[in-house]
Amino acid sequence: MAAGGLDYSVRKKLDTQYLRDMVQLADRVRQAERLKAEKARSSKFHKKEKVAYVETNNSDDEYDINYEDVED
């Protein structure tokens, strides 16, 4: 049967089903592939985007004004 050339996951789902003709096989394959893609999109375990945090100090020496250096 033509099901031999399919992915293992699709073959496994179709193995227990009786299929009358190639049209029904094609419909079931499309349905299985749609479900597989939907499952991948809605998976709880997505790779979360990594965010880098920068530590800041309360005062930055570059912008501190030393009033002793200011002339009147």
PDB file as gemmi writes it, atoms N, CA and C in Angstrom:
CRYST1    1.000    1.000    1.000  90.00  90.00  90.00 P 1                      
ATOM      1  N   MET A   1       0.843  -1.188   0.000  1.00  0.00           N  
ATOM      2  CA  MET A   1       0.000   0.000   0.000  1.00  0.00           C  
ATOM      3  C   MET A   1       0.885   1.248   0.000  1.00  0.00           C  
ATOM      4  N   ALA A   2       0.334   2.356  -0.376  1.00  0.00           N  
ATOM      5  CA  ALA A   2       1.088   3.608  -0.488  1.00  0.00           C  
ATOM      6  C   ALA A   2       1.446   4.191   0.866  1.00  0.00           C  
ATOM      7  N   ALA A   3       0.890   3.686   1.932  1.00  0.00           N  
ATOM      8  CA  ALA A   3       1.158   4.221   3.269  1.00  0.00           C  
ATOM      9  C   ALA A   3       2.593   3.955   3.704  1.00  0.00           C  
ATOM     10  N   GLY A   4       3.313   3.077   3.022  1.00  0.00           N  
ATOM     11  CA  GLY A   4       4.683   2.752   3.393  1.00  0.00           C  
ATOM     12  C   GLY A   4       5.639   3.922   3.276  1.00  0.00           C  
ATOM     13  N   GLY A   5       5.339   4.916   2.439  1.00  0.00           N  
ATOM     14  CA  GLY A   5       6.220   6.052   2.248  1.00  0.00           C  
ATOM     15  C   GLY A   5       5.943   7.206   3.184  1.00  0.00           C  
ATOM     16  N   LEU A   6       5.049   7.042   4.131  1.00  0.00           N  
ATOM     17  CA  LEU A   6       4.669   8.125   5.043  1.00  0.00           C  
ATOM     18  C   LEU A   6       5.590   8.179   6.253  1.00  0.00           C  
ATOM     19  N   ASP A   7       5.545   9.295   6.976  1.00  0.00           N  
ATOM     20  CA  ASP A   7       6.273   9.414   8.239  1.00  0.00           C  
ATOM     21  C   ASP A   7       5.819   8.320   9.198  1.00  0.00           C  
ATOM     22  N   TYR A   8       6.700   7.956  10.109  1.00  0.00           N  
ATOM     23  CA  TYR A   8       6.368   6.915  11.077  1.00  0.00           C  
ATOM     24  C   TYR A   8       5.172   7.310  11.930  1.00  0.00           C  
ATOM     25  N   SER A   9       5.131   8.572  12.382  1.00  0.00           N  
ATOM     26  CA  SER A   9       4.034   8.993  13.259  1.00  0.00           C  
ATOM     27  C   SER A   9       2.691   8.922  12.547  1.00  0.00           C  
ATOM     28  N   VAL A  10       2.664   9.262  11.260  1.00  0.00           N  
ATOM     29  CA  VAL A  10       1.420   9.193  10.490  1.00  0.00           C  
ATOM     30  C   VAL A  10       1.059   7.734  10.229  1.00  0.00           C  
ATOM     31  N   ARG A  11       2.054   6.914   9.865  1.00  0.00           N  
ATOM     32  CA  ARG A  11       1.800   5.484   9.634  1.00  0.00           C  
ATOM     33  C   ARG A  11       1.241   4.816  10.873  1.00  0.00           C  
ATOM     34  N   LYS A  12       1.780   5.186  12.037  1.00  0.00           N  
ATOM     35  CA  LYS A  12       1.336   4.584  13.290  1.00  0.00           C  
ATOM     36  C   LYS A  12      -0.134   4.897  13.552  1.00  0.00           C  
ATOM     37  N   LYS A  13      -0.556   6.138  13.247  1.00  0.00           N  
ATOM     38  CA  LYS A  13      -1.953   6.517  13.460  1.00  0.00           C  
ATOM     39  C   LYS A  13      -2.877   5.838  12.465  1.00  0.00           C  
ATOM     40  N   LEU A  14      -2.409   5.608  11.244  1.00  0.00           N  
ATOM     41  CA  LEU A  14      -3.251   5.023  10.204  1.00  0.00           C  
ATOM     42  C   LEU A  14      -3.220   3.498  10.209  1.00  0.00           C  
ATOM     43  N   ASP A  15      -2.333   2.903  10.970  1.00  0.00           N  
ATOM     44  CA  ASP A  15      -2.145   1.459  10.952  1.00  0.00           C  
ATOM     45  C   ASP A  15      -3.402   0.707  11.370  1.00  0.00           C  
ATOM     46  N   THR A  16      -4.119   1.215  12.347  1.00  0.00           N  
ATOM     47  CA  THR A  16      -5.281   0.505  12.879  1.00  0.00           C  
ATOM     48  C   THR A  16      -6.574   0.843  12.148  1.00  0.00           C  
ATOM     49  N   GLN A  17      -6.522   1.728  11.175  1.00  0.00           N  
ATOM     50  CA  GLN A  17      -7.738   2.160  10.487  1.00  0.00           C  
ATOM     51  C   GLN A  17      -7.887   1.431   9.156  1.00  0.00           C  
ATOM     52  N   TYR A  18      -9.124   1.115   8.838  1.00  0.00           N  
ATOM     53  CA  TYR A  18      -9.417   0.517   7.537  1.00  0.00           C  
ATOM     54  C   TYR A  18      -9.670   1.638   6.545  1.00  0.00           C  
ATOM     55  N   LEU A  19      -8.940   1.640   5.447  1.00  0.00           N  
ATOM     56  CA  LEU A  19      -9.079   2.680   4.432  1.00  0.00           C  
ATOM     57  C   LEU A  19      -9.603   2.052   3.146  1.00  0.00           C  
ATOM     58  N   ARG A  20     -10.663   2.632   2.608  1.00  0.00           N  
ATOM     59  CA  ARG A  20     -11.291   2.078   1.402  1.00  0.00           C  
ATOM     60  C   ARG A  20     -10.493   2.363   0.144  1.00  0.00           C  
ATOM     61  N   ASP A  21      -9.971   3.598   0.014  1.00  0.00           N  
ATOM     62  CA  ASP A  21      -9.297   3.969  -1.227  1.00  0.00           C  
ATOM     63  C   ASP A  21      -8.226   5.020  -0.945  1.00  0.00           C  
ATOM     64  N   MET A  22      -7.543   5.423  -1.989  1.00  0.00           N  
ATOM     65  CA  MET A  22      -6.446   6.382  -1.855  1.00  0.00           C  
ATOM     66  C   MET A  22      -6.934   7.763  -1.431  1.00  0.00           C  
ATOM     67  N   VAL A  23      -8.143   8.138  -1.813  1.00  0.00           N  
ATOM     68  CA  VAL A  23      -8.687   9.440  -1.423  1.00  0.00           C  
ATOM     69  C   VAL A  23      -8.857   9.499   0.085  1.00  0.00           C  
ATOM     70  N   GLN A  24      -9.378   8.430   0.661  1.00  0.00           N  
ATOM     71  CA  GLN A  24      -9.549   8.391   2.110  1.00  0.00           C  
ATOM     72  C   GLN A  24      -8.183   8.399   2.807  1.00  0.00           C  
ATOM     73  N   LEU A  25      -7.208   7.703   2.246  1.00  0.00           N  
ATOM     74  CA  LEU A  25      -5.855   7.718   2.795  1.00  0.00           C  
ATOM     75  C   LEU A  25      -5.287   9.130   2.779  1.00  0.00           C  
ATOM     76  N   ALA A  26      -5.441   9.829   1.659  1.00  0.00           N  
ATOM     77  CA  ALA A  26      -4.923  11.198   1.550  1.00  0.00           C  
ATOM     78  C   ALA A  26      -5.606  12.121   2.551  1.00  0.00           C  
ATOM     79  N   ASP A  27      -6.923  11.967   2.738  1.00  0.00           N  
ATOM     80  CA  ASP A  27      -7.644  12.788   3.717  1.00  0.00           C  
ATOM     81  C   ASP A  27      -7.140  12.539   5.130  1.00  0.00           C  
ATOM     82  N   ARG A  28      -6.946  11.278   5.475  1.00  0.00           N  
ATOM     83  CA  ARG A  28      -6.467  10.945   6.824  1.00  0.00           C  
ATOM     84  C   ARG A  28      -5.049  11.455   7.052  1.00  0.00           C  
ATOM     85  N   VAL A  29      -4.211  11.384   6.025  1.00  0.00           N  
ATOM     86  CA  VAL A  29      -2.832  11.877   6.145  1.00  0.00           C  
ATOM     87  C   VAL A  29      -2.841  13.379   6.362  1.00  0.00           C  
ATOM     88  N   ARG A  30      -3.648  14.113   5.588  1.00  0.00           N  
ATOM     89  CA  ARG A  30      -3.738  15.568   5.773  1.00  0.00           C  
ATOM     90  C   ARG A  30      -4.228  15.910   7.170  1.00  0.00           C  
ATOM     91  N   GLN A  31      -5.227  15.167   7.645  1.00  0.00           N  
ATOM     92  CA  GLN A  31      -5.765  15.412   8.983  1.00  0.00           C  
ATOM     93  C   GLN A  31      -4.688  15.154  10.046  1.00  0.00           C  
ATOM     94  N   ALA A  32      -3.950  14.063   9.909  1.00  0.00           N  
ATOM     95  CA  ALA A  32      -2.899  13.741  10.881  1.00  0.00           C  
ATOM     96  C   ALA A  32      -1.796  14.791  10.860  1.00  0.00           C  
ATOM     97  N   GLU A  33      -1.426  15.275   9.673  1.00  0.00           N  
ATOM     98  CA  GLU A  33      -0.381  16.299   9.586  1.00  0.00           C  
ATOM     99  C   GLU A  33      -0.854  17.626  10.165  1.00  0.00           C  
ATOM    100  N   ARG A  34      -2.133  17.971   9.954  1.00  0.00           N  
ATOM    101  CA  ARG A  34      -2.679  19.201  10.550  1.00  0.00           C  
ATOM    102  C   ARG A  34      -2.663  19.127  12.068  1.00  0.00           C  
ATOM    103  N   LEU A  35      -3.082  17.973  12.610  1.00  0.00           N  
ATOM    104  CA  LEU A  35      -3.077  17.801  14.065  1.00  0.00           C  
ATOM    105  C   LEU A  35      -1.661  17.859  14.625  1.00  0.00           C  
ATOM    106  N   LYS A  36      -0.712  17.281  13.907  1.00  0.00           N  
ATOM    107  CA  LYS A  36       0.687  17.305  14.350  1.00  0.00           C  
ATOM    108  C   LYS A  36       1.220  18.736  14.378  1.00  0.00           C  
ATOM    109  N   ALA A  37       0.901  19.530  13.344  1.00  0.00           N  
ATOM    110  CA  ALA A  37       1.352  20.925  13.291  1.00  0.00           C  
ATOM    111  C   ALA A  37       0.676  21.756  14.375  1.00  0.00           C  
ATOM    112  N   GLU A  38      -0.607  21.506  14.614  1.00  0.00           N  
ATOM    113  CA  GLU A  38      -1.326  22.247  15.656  1.00  0.00           C  
ATOM    114  C   GLU A  38      -0.767  21.914  17.034  1.00  0.00           C  
ATOM    115  N   LYS A  39      -0.444  20.663  17.251  1.00  0.00           N  
ATOM    116  CA  LYS A  39       0.129  20.249  18.531  1.00  0.00           C  
ATOM    117  C   LYS A  39       1.484  20.918  18.761  1.00  0.00           C  
ATOM    118  N   ALA A  40       2.276  21.030  17.713  1.00  0.00           N  
ATOM    119  CA  ALA A  40       3.591  21.680  17.829  1.00  0.00           C  
ATOM    120  C   ALA A  40       3.433  23.166  18.143  1.00  0.00           C  
ATOM    121  N   ARG A  41       2.416  23.812  17.548  1.00  0.00           N  
ATOM    122  CA  ARG A  41       2.204  25.244  17.801  1.00  0.00           C  
ATOM    123  C   ARG A  41       1.690  25.502  19.207  1.00  0.00           C  
ATOM    124  N   SER A  42       0.853  24.618  19.721  1.00  0.00           N  
ATOM    125  CA  SER A  42       0.218  24.875  21.009  1.00  0.00           C  
ATOM    126  C   SER A  42       0.910  24.162  22.161  1.00  0.00           C  
ATOM    127  N   SER A  43       2.103  23.679  21.938  1.00  0.00           N  
ATOM    128  CA  SER A  43       2.840  22.968  22.977  1.00  0.00           C  
ATOM    129  C   SER A  43       3.145  23.898  24.145  1.00  0.00           C  
ATOM    130  N   LYS A  44       3.027  23.371  25.352  1.00  0.00           N  
ATOM    131  CA  LYS A  44       3.308  24.150  26.562  1.00  0.00           C  
ATOM    132  C   LYS A  44       4.798  24.444  26.703  1.00  0.00           C  
ATOM    133  N   PHE A  45       5.607  23.624  26.117  1.00  0.00           N  
ATOM    134  CA  PHE A  45       7.037  23.691  26.359  1.00  0.00           C  
ATOM    135  C   PHE A  45       7.777  24.396  25.239  1.00  0.00           C  
ATOM    136  N   HIS A  46       7.268  25.557  24.832  1.00  0.00           N  
ATOM    137  CA  HIS A  46       7.962  26.358  23.831  1.00  0.00           C  
ATOM    138  C   HIS A  46       9.303  26.793  24.401  1.00  0.00           C  
ATOM    139  N   LYS A  47      10.230  27.008  23.533  1.00  0.00           N  
ATOM    140  CA  LYS A  47      11.479  27.600  24.001  1.00  0.00           C  
ATOM    141  C   LYS A  47      11.197  29.066  24.260  1.00  0.00           C  
ATOM    142  N   LYS A  48      11.387  29.455  25.485  1.00  0.00           N  
ATOM    143  CA  LYS A  48      11.124  30.843  25.833  1.00  0.00           C  
ATOM    144  C   LYS A  48      12.273  31.716  25.355  1.00  0.00           C  
ATOM    145  N   GLU A  49      11.922  32.922  24.989  1.00  0.00           N  
ATOM    146  CA  GLU A  49      12.926  33.867  24.524  1.00  0.00           C  
ATOM    147  C   GLU A  49      13.831  34.239  25.688  1.00  0.00           C  
ATOM    148  N   LYS A  50      15.122  34.195  25.453  1.00  0.00           N  
ATOM    149  CA  LYS A  50      16.073  34.535  26.505  1.00  0.00           C  
ATOM    150  C   LYS A  50      16.220  36.044  26.573  1.00  0.00           C  
ATOM    151  N   VAL A  51      16.184  36.564  27.782  1.00  0.00           N  
ATOM    152  CA  VAL A  51      16.293  37.999  27.995  1.00  0.00           C  
ATOM    153  C   VAL A  51      17.487  38.245  28.908  1.00  0.00           C  
ATOM    154  N   ALA A  52      18.329  39.176  28.529  1.00  0.00           N  
ATOM    155  CA  ALA A  52      19.489  39.526  29.343  1.00  0.00           C  
ATOM    156  C   ALA A  52      19.153  40.766  30.164  1.00  0.00           C  
ATOM    157  N   TYR A  53      19.486  40.733  31.425  1.00  0.00           N  
ATOM    158  CA  TYR A  53      19.251  41.863  32.311  1.00  0.00           C  
ATOM    159  C   TYR A  53      20.579  42.524  32.638  1.00  0.00           C  
ATOM    160  N   VAL A  54      20.577  43.836  32.682  1.00  0.00           N  
ATOM    161  CA  VAL A  54      21.781  44.599  32.979  1.00  0.00           C  
ATOM    162  C   VAL A  54      21.623  45.187  34.366  1.00  0.00           C  
ATOM    163  N   GLU A  55      22.637  44.989  35.191  1.00  0.00           N  
ATOM    164  CA  GLU A  55      22.594  45.529  36.546  1.00  0.00           C  
ATOM    165  C   GLU A  55      23.018  46.992  36.509  1.00  0.00           C  
ATOM    166  N   THR A  56      22.271  47.826  37.175  1.00  0.00           N  
ATOM    167  CA  THR A  56      22.604  49.253  37.221  1.00  0.00           C  
ATOM    168  C   THR A  56      22.833  49.676  38.657  1.00  0.00           C  
ATOM    169  N   ASN A  57      23.660  50.694  38.823  1.00  0.00           N  
ATOM    170  CA  ASN A  57      23.916  51.257  40.150  1.00  0.00           C  
ATOM    171  C   ASN A  57      22.992  52.437  40.371  1.00  0.00           C  
ATOM    172  N   ASN A  58      22.830  52.825  41.628  1.00  0.00           N  
ATOM    173  CA  ASN A  58      21.983  53.979  41.936  1.00  0.00           C  
ATOM    174  C   ASN A  58      22.576  55.275  41.412  1.00  0.00           C  
ATOM    175  N   SER A  59      23.880  55.395  41.441  1.00  0.00           N  
ATOM    176  CA  SER A  59      24.495  56.611  40.910  1.00  0.00           C  
ATOM    177  C   SER A  59      25.578  56.206  39.921  1.00  0.00           C  
ATOM    178  N   ASP A  60      25.638  56.929  38.849  1.00  0.00           N  
ATOM    179  CA  ASP A  60      26.624  56.661  37.818  1.00  0.00           C  
ATOM    180  C   ASP A  60      27.738  57.706  37.965  1.00  0.00           C  
ATOM    181  N   ASP A  61      28.971  57.255  38.156  1.00  0.00           N  
ATOM    182  CA  ASP A  61      30.093  58.167  38.400  1.00  0.00           C  
ATOM    183  C   ASP A  61      30.304  59.144  37.250  1.00  0.00           C  
ATOM    184  N   GLU A  62      29.964  58.767  36.058  1.00  0.00           N  
ATOM    185  CA  GLU A  62      30.177  59.628  34.905  1.00  0.00           C  
ATOM    186  C   GLU A  62      29.318  60.895  34.991  1.00  0.00           C  
ATOM    187  N   TYR A  63      28.152  60.776  35.571  1.00  0.00           N  
ATOM    188  CA  TYR A  63      27.229  61.911  35.610  1.00  0.00           C  
ATOM    189  C   TYR A  63      27.180  62.607  36.972  1.00  0.00           C  
ATOM    190  N   ASP A  64      27.943  62.130  37.936  1.00  0.00           N  
ATOM    191  CA  ASP A  64      27.985  62.801  39.240  1.00  0.00           C  
ATOM    192  C   ASP A  64      28.776  64.098  39.120  1.00  0.00           C  
ATOM    193  N   ILE A  65      28.254  65.132  39.702  1.00  0.00           N  
ATOM    194  CA  ILE A  65      28.921  66.439  39.658  1.00  0.00           C  
ATOM    195  C   ILE A  65      29.663  66.632  40.969  1.00  0.00           C  
ATOM    196  N   ASN A  66      30.924  66.918  40.852  1.00  0.00           N  
ATOM    197  CA  ASN A  66      31.721  67.204  42.024  1.00  0.00           C  
ATOM    198  C   ASN A  66      31.697  68.719  42.215  1.00  0.00           C  
ATOM    199  N   TYR A  67      30.950  69.197  43.192  1.00  0.00           N  
ATOM    200  CA  TYR A  67      30.761  70.635  43.387  1.00  0.00           C  
ATOM    201  C   TYR A  67      32.025  71.335  43.880  1.00  0.00           C  
ATOM    202  N   GLU A  68      32.988  70.586  44.362  1.00  0.00           N  
ATOM    203  CA  GLU A  68      34.233  71.209  44.806  1.00  0.00           C  
ATOM    204  C   GLU A  68      35.039  71.714  43.613  1.00  0.00           C  
ATOM    205  N   ASP A  69      34.837  71.118  42.446  1.00  0.00           N  
ATOM    206  CA  ASP A  69      35.571  71.526  41.252  1.00  0.00           C  
ATOM    207  C   ASP A  69      34.931  72.714  40.543  1.00  0.00           C  
ATOM    208  N   VAL A  70      33.721  73.097  40.928  1.00  0.00           N  
ATOM    209  CA  VAL A  70      33.010  74.189  40.260  1.00  0.00           C  
ATOM    210  C   VAL A  70      33.464  75.510  40.860  1.00  0.00           C  
ATOM    211  N   GLU A  71      33.842  76.448  39.973  1.00  0.00           N  
ATOM    212  CA  GLU A  71      34.267  77.766  40.444  1.00  0.00           C  
ATOM    213  C   GLU A  71      33.063  78.683  40.517  1.00  0.00           C  
ATOM    214  N   ASP A  72      33.075  79.581  41.478  1.00  0.00           N  
ATOM    215  CA  ASP A  72      31.979  80.549  41.618  1.00  0.00           C  
ATOM    216  C   ASP A  72      32.118  81.696  40.688  1.00  0.00           C  
TER     217      ASP A  72                                                      
END                                                                             
